[in-house]
Amino acid sequence: MLLSRVYSNVCHQENAKCILIGNASMLVCSRCAGIYIGAFTAGLLSLLLIVPSISRRVLILSAIPLGMDVLFVFSGVYTYSQGIAFATGLVFGGVVYLFLLNELENLFSKKPFQGNE
């Protein structure tokens, strides 16, 4: 299936880690679904509300829980939880979207180079 191949570039698509809806599983794992839904939700909210600027520090802080979850599951501290993976992905996806939006706004709001005229 074409969509499955496209998403395989960004997600491992392990069946045990994918969210089941009825008898079908999503094409991405819980963490990736959280990232996508978080970014989509942040995008919708940024259209309706004035959103705060997101600094690199906030971006890094939002990545820490996600990274810790991956590390703890990989090292065997605890077993994979779709809920934790989805929640950490949701927060990270929303923050990444808002950070990139802020960076793009800063990039395009700068005055063009005038030179020595």
Disulfide bonds with the S-S distance in Angstrom:
none
